[in-house]
Amino acid sequence: MPYRMDPSSKNEFTVQGIAASEGIAYGQVFVYLQSDVEVPSYQVEPGKRVDEIARFDRALVLTRQQVAKIKSEVEKNIGAEEAAIFDAHLMVLEDEALIGETIREFESTGRNMETCFHQVSSRYVQAFAEIDDEYLRERAGDLRDVAQRVLQNLLGQAENSLKRLAEQRVVAANDITPSECASLDRSGALAIVTDSGSKTSHAVIVARSMKIPAVVGVRDLTRRVTDGSWVIVDGYDGVVIVNPSESTLFRYGKIQERKKSFEARLLENNQLPAVTLDGVGVTLMANIEKATEATRAKNFLAQGIGLYRTEFLFLNSASIPTEQEQFLAYKEVVELMAPLPVVIRTLDLGGDKPLAGKADLFPKENNPFMGFRAIRWCLEHQDIFKDQLRAILMASHFGKVDLMYPMISGVGELARANAVLEECRQELQAKGVPFDVDMPVGAMIEIPSAAATADLLAKHCAFFSIGTNDLIQYMLAIDRVNERIAHLYEPTHPAIVRTLQKIVEEAHQRKLRVSVCGEMAGDPVFAPLLLGLGVDCLSMSPAWLPAVKYLIRATTMSDARALAAEALALESASEIYARCEAFYRARVKID
């Protein structure tokens, strides 16, 4: 499709983005062009510096009131889980490091507070934007949203708003913040399309909850359409069709009917067991970041929590959570899911996931993705690590808890971590604090060295959990966030398929269960391949469970094993992917 810069053209053309919120919409475009606040810079007279700090305080208070109001409206109109997104915004406004650095910048330079706050908050935004993890990287948008509000309040400007759309419109923007999305006129917004953004952004989460179709990452779309342009937004396949013809409109009308019917079948099917046509049961679990998400996992009938990412408890707090605070968070999830298992991963912080305001704990690195992070960081900060381990042990008394370490590179590292865990067990026993003495302990296999020594690690583990996101990235030497080479990130590369087979074989020889908790597990195109390779459990975002279960119930395990055998014999990623896709399409009929 040729690149088309003439927005006045009436010819139909299609642009591809990222499917972010399911649904199909047709309507006219409203181009929402936000602009960054223009920040004036000037010197504040010494006699007015106390008043300047007071002005900053008033702006923070007003911003807190605005965010609290948004949170209240979201909770009333959408739900408590979506409203919890704005807790992170409120925490930013209480962040002592951010506020303290701004005031220190002001005291040292004497420049106005807008300038000082803008400089400091921009550094924080940049730190989050450089994080490898897509979910965490999107938190830069949350911080940018809050910072924009603070600056607007300092300058006495009215906040941007999408509360009132004159008519029903498809909102097209360069990007959209969580608070802007939450304030959307639900009766007026047909769909959301953005030039940038990702499917893990908080704005997209809000859009999904509001059942508003969304496509993100549609580069330069706001320059290729004008107010009033007619478009179809396909939130299933991430497609935007500008100036659709009559035949296209008719085709999409039929597609929309079939999609809605298929979604209803998925939800109905999700009430049934995850059992293949030849009677083999498959364990499907959920990945969560916050305690509040456990309810959603349970509603989607997850058979447990396969990955509880505990670092989010730290990243969403203005200070390092205490042992008691962690215990209460873990206990909440464990009790809610009982008697189902909860696999709690220890901290995966450091390097590309620094704690805001804790630069002394996270020195800057040239290559943070392969640096001082995860279990390496925990073993060097054992006071923080032991607080977490004791909290997890205490939570194990209230249900079924498995513990696993991230980024294990070999037996030596695993032994050191287990030695610290044993110290924690002894400390709790000495105090008479109850915990599960038989709590299973496993390792994430996400580094090539761990995959290559899976037979050795299996002697010291109760289970393996394969983190395919990092394993693929490290094995193929592909930075997933580098746009120039991201297309080379291939889950079906023969090296990946063969490595997965080796990990499973080594684990099963010692009767260890193997789960996959990376994105491959939640993609129904890849699920049969993983099961055919012998993976025992798939863990994914709760919303992906119905689609994966549907496919499991539409195939046989013998067919999945045949697919895996065929994939192991093929020579290219494209051949393996094509075979997996054909396998999927032969079993999933949307019409």
Sequence and secondary structure as in RCSB ss.txt:
>XXXX:A:sequence
MPYRMDPSSKNEFTVQGIAASEGIAYGQVFVYLQSDVEVPSYQVEPGKRVDEIARFDRALVLTRQQVAKIKSEVE
KNIGAEEAAIFDAHLMVLEDEALIGETIREFESTGRNMETCFHQVSSRYVQAFAEIDDEYLRERAGDLRDVAQRV
LQNLLGQAENSLKRLAEQRVVAANDITPSECASLDRSGALAIVTDSGSKTSHAVIVARSMKIPAVVGVRDLTRRV
TDGSWVIVDGYDGVVIVNPSESTLFRYGKIQERKKSFEARLLENNQLPAVTLDGVGVTLMANIEKATEATRAKNF
LAQGIGLYRTEFLFLNSASIPTEQEQFLAYKEVVELMAPLPVVIRTLDLGGDKPLAGKADLFPKENNPFMGFRAI
RWCLEHQDIFKDQLRAILMASHFGKVDLMYPMISGVGELARANAVLEECRQELQAKGVPFDVDMPVGAMIEIPSA
AATADLLAKHCAFFSIGTNDLIQYMLAIDRVNERIAHLYEPTHPAIVRTLQKIVEEAHQRKLRVSVCGEMAGDPV
FAPLLLGLGVDCLSMSPAWLPAVKYLIRATTMSDARALAAEALALESASEIYARCEAFYRARVKID
>XXXX:A:secstr
      TT  S EEEE EEEE  EEEEEEEEE          B  GGGHHHHHHHHHHHHHHHHHHHHHHHHHHH
HHT HHHHTHHHHHHHHHH HHHHHHHHHHHHHH B HHHHHHHHHHHHHHHHHT SSHHHHTHHHHHHHHHHHH
HHHHHT      S  SS EEEEES   HHHHHT  TTTEEEEEESS  TTSHHHHHHHHTT  EEE  TTHHHH 
 TT EEEEETTTTEEEES  HHHHHHHHHHHHHHHHHHHHHHHHTTS  B TTS B EEEEEESSTTHHHHHHHT
T SSEEEEETHHHHHTSSS   HHHHHHHHHHHHHHHTTSEEEEE    BTTB  TT TTTS   SSGGGSS HH
HHHHH HHHHHHHHHHHHHHGGGSEEEEEESS  SHHHHHHHHHHHHHHHHHHHHHT    TT  EEEEE SHHH
HHTHHHHGGG SEEEE HHHHHHHHHT  TT TTTGGG  TT HHHHHHHHHHHHHHHHTT EEEE SGGGG TT
THHHHHHTT  EEEE GGGHHHHHHHHHTS HHHHHHHHHHHHH   HHHHHHHHHHHHHHH    
